[in-house]
């Protein structure tokens, strides 16, 4: 994209339709892209309104696909997904709705698979505190809830005493 090029509202709208059709986008991404294109605020408003009317831009759909993707592909927990959606200025109601995309049984099963995999990687570690810290920080970084992490750690220790 040429930084010095100026766009008409119609040209910008066409570009944004393609941008949104490629994958679901949130309002913030579209606003940033329009700012990069040096569109004036009034034009941005017109374009965003048109994208919403024509269903190119839908925050709920974006949040739901984002949640499904980050859970299935990156194995993120709910706290990381919530944090990332909030950074994209998605509202609490939409976030709650998006989290319903995650099946609770799949969620728990994925957590245990991830935790078991990490424990296996840490088997060689002989320092208890170092092993514990690495296990906890690995799962917290990926957004898994502390209660699940500590429960898993305690179960692991009970079974390996």
TORVEXNU-304697 format. One line per 2 residues: number of its first residue (from 1); their letters; for each residue x, z negated, y negated of N, C-alpha, C. Coordinates in Angstrom, 3 decimals, padded with zeros to 6 digits, always signed. Atoms other than C-alpha are relative to their C-alpha. Layout:
TORVEXNU-304697
NUM	A	X:Z:Y:X:Z:Y:X:Z:Y; ...
end
This chain:
TORVEXNU-304697
1	XX	+000.852:+000.000:+001.191:+000.000:+000.000:+000.000:+000.890:+000.000:-001.244; -000.767:-000.156:+001.238:+001.414:+001.077:-003.361:-000.401:-001.091:-000.991
3	XX	+000.260:+001.124:+000.914:+001.738:-001.911:-005.705:-000.483:+000.459:-001.379; +000.361:-000.471:+001.337:+001.260:+000.234:-008.821:-001.275:+000.846:-000.021
5	XX	+001.203:-000.835:-000.059:-001.728:+002.244:-007.621:-001.212:-000.818:-000.450; +001.253:+000.673:+000.361:-005.076:+001.404:-009.138:-001.121:+000.643:+000.807
7	XX	+001.088:-000.444:-000.857:-008.273:+001.703:-007.141:-001.324:-000.070:-000.750; +001.368:+000.111:+000.508:-011.842:+002.466:-008.098:-000.721:-000.983:+000.911
9	XX	+000.774:+000.929:-000.825:-014.495:+000.092:-006.783:-000.343:+000.660:+001.334; +000.349:-000.710:-001.246:-015.570:+002.730:-004.229:+001.197:+000.145:+000.939
11	XX	-001.213:-000.113:-000.827:-011.996:+003.315:-003.024:+000.349:-001.353:+000.620; -000.320:+001.349:-000.488:-011.397:-000.414:-002.736:-001.003:-000.435:+001.068
13	XX	+001.038:+000.340:-000.970:-014.703:-000.868:-000.911:+000.276:+000.692:+001.334; -000.311:-000.750:-001.226:-013.767:+001.843:+001.603:+001.185:-000.620:+000.733
15	XX	-001.175:+000.640:-000.608:-010.364:+000.234:+002.183:-000.368:-001.340:+000.634; +000.402:+001.315:-000.509:-011.961:-003.189:+002.639:-000.922:+000.122:+001.220
17	XX	+000.838:-000.229:-001.182:-014.532:-001.799:+005.081:+000.883:+000.266:+001.219; -000.950:-000.266:-001.095:-011.670:-000.473:+007.215:+000.731:-001.278:+000.391
19	XX	-000.735:+001.252:-000.205:-009.774:-003.742:+006.814:-000.851:-000.987:+000.806; +000.902:+000.934:-000.692:-012.802:-005.756:+007.984:-000.455:+000.538:+001.357
21	XX	+000.425:-000.591:-001.266:-013.720:-003.308:+010.758:+001.092:-000.147:+001.064; -001.125:+000.115:-000.926:-010.245:-003.621:+012.312:-000.093:-001.289:+000.811
23	XX	+000.272:+001.284:-000.649:-010.885:-007.304:+013.110:-000.771:-000.867:-000.975; +000.761:+000.889:+000.877:-013.082:-010.087:+011.776:+000.928:-000.660:-001.015
25	XX	-000.771:+000.616:+001.088:-011.854:-011.463:+008.454:-000.839:-001.088:-000.650; +000.716:+001.015:+000.782:-012.710:-014.506:+006.393:+000.031:+000.442:-001.470
27	XX	+000.097:-000.347:+001.426:-013.590:-014.357:+002.687:+001.360:-000.104:-000.676; -001.289:+000.232:+000.638:-010.192:-015.734:+001.723:+000.961:+001.173:+000.228
29	XX	-000.880:-001.133:-000.292:-008.322:-012.896:+003.476:-000.394:+001.225:-000.837; +000.482:-001.150:+000.773:-010.497:-010.284:+001.759:+000.317:-000.195:-001.486
31	XX	-000.313:+000.275:+001.410:-010.096:-011.963:-001.642:+001.483:+000.203:-000.274; -001.450:-000.167:+000.174:-006.309:-012.074:-001.195:+000.385:+001.475:+000.005
33	XX	-000.296:-001.430:-000.091:-006.224:-008.417:-000.203:-000.436:+000.721:-001.284; +000.482:-000.614:+001.245:-008.316:-007.447:-003.235:+000.906:-000.369:-001.175
35	XX	-000.924:+000.425:+001.052:-005.982:-009.471:-005.470:+001.300:+000.813:+000.084; -001.193:-000.829:-000.191:-003.024:-007.594:-003.944:-000.221:+001.403:-000.558
37	XX	+000.350:-001.335:+000.505:-004.828:-004.383:-004.889:-000.237:-000.033:-001.511; +000.153:+000.224:+001.442:-005.050:-005.803:-008.453:-001.398:+000.354:-000.503
39	XX	+001.402:-000.220:+000.404:-008.849:-005.622:-008.581:-000.413:-001.139:-000.927; +000.473:+001.034:+000.931:-010.556:-007.486:-011.426:-001.069:-000.849:+000.698
41	XX	+000.950:+000.902:-000.666:-012.745:-010.484:-010.489:-001.419:+000.556:+000.143; +001.354:-000.561:-000.083:-016.024:-008.659:-011.273:-000.083:+001.035:+001.123
43	XX	-000.030:-001.017:-001.055:-015.057:-005.786:-008.966:+000.095:-000.674:+001.373; -000.137:+000.754:-001.258:-014.023:-008.269:-006.252:-001.355:-000.522:+000.446
45	XX	+001.328:+000.559:-000.293:-017.427:-009.905:-006.465:-000.946:+001.075:+000.534; +000.859:-001.118:-000.416:-019.236:-006.549:-006.162:+000.377:+000.445:+001.416
47	XX	-000.484:-000.474:-001.307:-017.083:-005.487:-003.189:-000.338:-001.009:+001.097; +000.274:+001.035:-001.003:-017.422:-008.803:-001.336:-001.493:-000.077:+000.299
49	XX	+001.458:+000.021:-000.193:-021.186:-008.829:-001.865:-000.439:+001.170:+000.879; +000.347:-001.196:-000.780:-021.443:-005.288:-000.480:+000.475:-000.142:+001.454
51	XX	-000.521:+000.196:-001.363:-019.244:-006.176:+002.528:-000.881:-000.963:+000.794; +000.880:+000.973:-000.657:-021.496:-009.149:+003.310:-001.342:+000.660:+000.336
53	XX	+001.293:-000.673:-000.212:-024.698:-007.093:+002.906:+000.062:+000.978:+001.171; -000.153:-001.006:-001.060:-023.361:-004.400:+005.252:+000.586:-000.594:+001.285
55	XX	-000.476:+000.752:-001.172:-022.166:-007.069:+007.754:+001.444:+000.335:+000.411; -001.425:-000.161:-000.271:-018.499:-006.144:+007.474:+000.698:-001.362:-000.085
57	XX	-000.598:+001.310:+000.254:-017.769:-009.689:+006.329:-001.024:-001.073:+000.375; +000.903:+001.033:-000.489:-019.338:-012.597:+008.186:+000.851:-001.203:+000.418
59	XX	-000.849:+001.177:-000.251:-017.691:-016.040:+008.070:-000.296:-000.641:+001.350; +000.355:+000.622:-001.283:-019.616:-017.354:+011.088:+000.606:+000.791:+001.148
61	XX	-000.567:-000.857:-001.055:-018.608:-014.402:+013.239:+001.525:-000.133:+000.029; -001.453:+000.176:+000.075:-015.005:-014.743:+012.009:+000.409:-001.313:+000.661
63	XX	-000.364:+001.326:-000.523:-014.893:-018.480:+012.818:-000.189:-000.062:+001.513; +000.248:+000.020:-001.441:-016.387:-017.946:+016.270:+001.062:+000.798:+000.758
65	XX	-001.007:-000.800:-000.708:-013.973:-015.164:+017.256:+001.387:-000.629:-000.151; -001.264:+000.695:+000.222:-011.035:-017.069:+015.732:+000.125:-001.154:+000.999
67	XX	+000.004:+001.152:-000.902:-011.981:-020.159:+017.770:+000.204:+000.444:+001.444; -000.134:-000.496:-001.381:-012.404:-018.232:+021.028:+001.422:+000.500:+000.254
69	XX	-001.331:-000.584:-000.179:-009.136:-016.369:+020.541:+001.110:-001.030:+000.037; -001.077:+000.998:+000.054:-006.967:-019.312:+019.582:-000.065:-000.943:+001.192
71	XX	+000.114:+000.855:-001.173:-008.340:-021.386:+022.443:+000.449:+000.750:+001.252; -000.282:-000.737:-001.243:-008.126:-018.707:+025.148:+001.425:+000.528:+000.068
73	XX	-001.306:-000.661:-000.020:-004.895:-017.022:+024.121:+001.143:-000.962:-000.318; -001.089:+000.900:+000.414:-002.833:-019.677:+022.342:-000.143:-001.409:+000.549
75	XX	+000.277:+001.323:-000.572:-004.378:-022.700:+024.106:+000.077:-001.111:-001.040; +000.066:+001.019:+001.038:-004.961:-024.563:+020.867:-001.147:-000.948:+000.301
77	XX	+001.056:+000.993:-000.095:-006.980:-027.766:+020.866:-000.885:+000.064:-001.236; +000.992:-000.052:+001.076:-009.926:-028.438:+018.592:+000.557:-000.443:-001.351
79	XX	-000.497:+000.472:+001.304:-007.986:-030.340:+015.918:+000.821:+001.082:-000.705; -000.790:-001.086:+000.607:-005.588:-027.408:+015.348:-000.935:+001.111:-000.480
81	XX	+000.948:-001.047:+000.386:-008.478:-024.921:+015.282:-000.738:-000.413:-001.277; +000.703:+000.502:+001.191:-010.370:-027.086:+012.766:+000.906:+000.078:-001.224
83	XX	-000.953:-000.013:+001.119:-007.275:-027.456:+010.581:+000.234:+001.428:-000.507; -000.249:-001.391:+000.391:-006.615:-023.706:+010.593:-001.218:+000.623:-000.675
85	XX	+001.214:-000.532:+000.630:-010.244:-022.860:+009.777:-000.189:-000.595:-001.395; +000.121:+000.633:+001.323:-010.253:-025.377:+006.900:+000.992:+000.618:-000.987
87	XX	-000.981:-000.654:+000.868:-007.090:-023.753:+005.534:-000.521:+001.344:-000.498; +000.605:-001.281:+000.379:-009.101:-020.528:+005.436:-001.306:-000.211:-000.762
89	XX	+001.158:+000.388:+000.816:-011.800:-022.367:+003.445:-001.338:+000.259:+000.690; +001.239:-000.119:-000.762:-014.418:-022.221:+006.195:-000.718:-001.345:-000.076
91	XX	+000.793:+001.222:+000.155:-017.228:-024.757:+005.751:-000.185:-000.774:+001.305; +000.152:+000.886:-001.159:-017.848:-027.707:+008.084:-001.113:+000.451:+000.942
93	XX	+001.124:-000.435:-000.837:-021.201:-026.370:+009.303:+000.415:+001.171:+000.892; -000.450:-001.177:-000.758:-019.633:-023.059:+010.364:+001.045:-000.405:+001.030
95	XX	-001.018:+000.471:-000.943:-016.697:-024.869:+011.991:-000.666:-000.640:+001.214; +000.719:+000.638:-001.114:-019.083:-026.997:+014.078:-000.636:+001.045:+000.899
97	XX	+000.644:-001.076:-000.752:-020.964:-023.878:+015.111:+001.038:+000.776:+000.820; -001.060:-000.756:-000.679:-017.709:-022.100:+016.019:+000.556:-000.768:+001.196
99	XX	-000.554:+000.807:-001.094:-016.479:-024.994:+018.174:-000.900:+000.000:+001.233; +000.922:-000.093:-001.143:-019.568:-024.560:+020.354:+000.343:+001.195:+000.885
101	XX	-000.452:-001.151:-000.789:-017.911:-021.332:+021.543:+000.894:-000.436:+001.161; -000.907:+000.487:-001.035:-015.570:-023.467:+023.648:-000.806:-000.795:+001.024
103	XX	+000.649:+000.708:-001.094:-016.968:-024.523:+027.002:+000.767:-001.301:+000.261; -000.641:+001.316:-000.131:-016.282:-028.249:+027.458:+000.824:-000.116:+001.286
105	XX	-000.755:+000.045:-001.264:-015.212:-027.870:+031.115:+001.285:+000.811:-000.088; -001.196:-000.833:+000.194:-012.817:-025.039:+030.218:+001.003:-000.711:-000.893
107	XX	-000.856:+000.713:+000.953:-011.480:-027.159:+027.379:+000.830:-001.066:+000.724; -000.690:+001.082:-000.723:-010.639:-030.124:+029.607:+000.966:+000.582:+001.034
109	XX	-000.841:-000.633:-001.021:-009.277:-027.872:+032.368:+001.261:+000.599:-000.634; -001.146:-000.594:+000.704:-007.028:-026.000:+029.892:+000.968:-001.080:-000.457
111	XX	-000.858:+001.104:+000.429:-005.760:-029.293:+028.502:+000.844:-000.502:+001.170; -000.730:+000.532:-001.155:-004.814:-030.572:+031.960:+001.049:+000.989:+000.511
113	XX	-000.983:-001.008:-000.418:-003.094:-027.289:+032.895:+001.204:+000.006:-000.933; -001.060:-000.005:+001.000:-001.105:-027.326:+029.666:+000.858:-001.267:+000.103
115	XX	-000.707:+001.281:-000.102:-000.206:-031.016:+030.010:+000.840:-000.051:+001.275; -000.746:-000.003:-001.271:+000.828:-030.616:+033.668:+001.218:+000.908:-000.084
117	XX	-001.108:-000.945:+000.173:+002.972:-027.607:+032.780:+001.117:-000.655:-000.822; -001.000:+000.655:+000.856:+004.695:-029.618:+030.034:+000.700:-001.138:+000.745
119	XX	-000.608:+001.096:-000.772:+005.251:-032.612:+032.323:+001.008:+000.544:+001.006; -000.913:-000.634:-000.955:+006.853:-030.304:+034.879:+001.290:+000.431:-000.712
121	XX	-001.176:-000.413:+000.776:+009.176:-028.936:+032.167:+000.878:-001.202:-000.349; -000.732:+001.199:+000.428:+010.156:-032.495:+031.236:+000.489:-000.850:+001.172
123	XX	-000.385:+000.781:-001.186:+010.827:-033.676:+034.821:+001.460:-000.421:-000.029; -001.441:+000.274:-000.006:+014.594:-033.487:+034.335:+000.411:-001.077:-001.006
125	XX	-000.293:+001.022:+001.015:+014.458:-035.792:+031.296:-000.021:-001.378:+000.632; -000.048:+001.350:-000.575:+015.584:-039.250:+032.362:-000.347:-001.062:-001.040
127	XX	+000.312:+000.955:+001.066:+015.085:-040.960:+028.990:-001.519:-000.053:-000.198; +001.452:+000.188:+000.042:+011.525:-042.321:+029.100:-000.565:+000.279:-001.389
129	XX	+000.524:-000.139:+001.371:+011.050:-042.472:+025.309:+000.095:+001.436:-000.520; -000.191:-001.386:+000.412:+012.441:-038.998:+024.715:-001.049:+000.893:+000.680
131	XX	+000.975:-000.758:-000.781:+010.213:-037.581:+027.454:-001.413:-000.201:-000.560; +001.321:+000.354:+000.551:+007.142:-039.380:+026.056:-000.210:+000.680:-001.351
133	XX	+000.084:-000.596:+001.338:+007.856:-038.196:+022.501:-000.172:+001.521:+000.087; +000.090:-001.458:-000.144:+008.370:-034.584:+023.606:-001.372:+000.417:+000.534
135	XX	+001.305:-000.299:-000.589:+005.188:-034.604:+025.695:-001.103:-000.108:-001.059; +001.043:+000.260:+000.998:+003.050:-036.089:+022.919:+000.081:+001.008:-001.149
137	XX	-000.117:-000.900:+001.151:+004.442:-033.953:+020.096:-000.350:+001.443:+000.378; +000.337:-001.346:-000.472:+004.087:-030.756:+022.161:-001.512:+000.224:-000.048
139	XX	+001.453:-000.145:-000.063:+000.366:-031.343:+022.694:-000.669:-000.240:-001.355; +000.567:+000.237:+001.334:-000.332:-032.734:+019.220:+000.183:+001.220:-000.893
141	XX	-000.268:-001.195:+000.802:+001.271:-029.686:+017.608:-001.031:+001.085:+000.303; +000.982:-000.997:-000.413:-001.142:-027.518:+019.583:-001.434:-000.447:-000.255
143	XX	+001.314:+000.419:+000.469:-004.048:-029.563:+018.281:-000.875:-000.702:+001.016; +000.788:+000.730:-000.986:-005.114:-031.589:+021.288:-000.192:-001.430:-000.476
145	XX	+000.375:+001.324:+000.478:-006.819:-034.909:+020.652:+000.904:-001.080:+000.608; -000.910:+001.078:-000.414:-004.667:-038.048:+020.857:-000.524:-000.763:+001.207
147	XX	+000.528:+000.762:-001.136:-007.027:-039.820:+023.241:+000.232:+000.731:+001.330; -000.269:-000.780:-001.215:-006.659:-036.983:+025.799:+001.484:-000.075:+000.366
149	XX	-001.451:-000.009:-000.224:-002.886:-036.931:+025.381:+000.456:-001.333:+000.583; -000.452:+001.310:-000.459:-002.388:-040.682:+025.801:-000.588:-000.355:+001.363
151	XX	+000.625:+000.238:-001.307:-004.823:-040.862:+028.706:+000.788:+000.735:+001.085; -000.778:-000.797:-000.957:-002.880:-038.091:+030.464:+001.368:-000.635:+000.237
153	XX	-001.317:+000.622:-000.128:+000.438:-039.827:+029.766:-000.081:-001.264:+000.862; +000.154:+001.237:-000.784:-000.833:-043.125:+031.173:-000.285:+000.315:+001.468
155	XX	+000.278:-000.416:-001.389:-002.220:-041.394:+034.293:+001.288:+000.458:+000.676; -001.265:-000.504:-000.539:+001.125:-039.660:+034.793:+000.923:-001.162:+000.361
157	XX	-000.879:+001.152:-000.251:+003.016:-042.952:+034.509:-000.507:-000.858:+001.158; +000.596:+000.777:-001.099:+000.604:-044.766:+036.858:+000.324:+000.648:+001.340
159	XX	-000.228:-000.719:-001.245:+001.110:-042.073:+039.493:+001.482:+000.168:+000.327; -001.437:-000.199:-000.232:+004.908:-041.956:+039.096:+000.813:-001.292:-000.100
161	X	-000.737:+001.271:+000.062:+005.808:-045.633:+039.124:+000.646:-000.322:+001.319
end
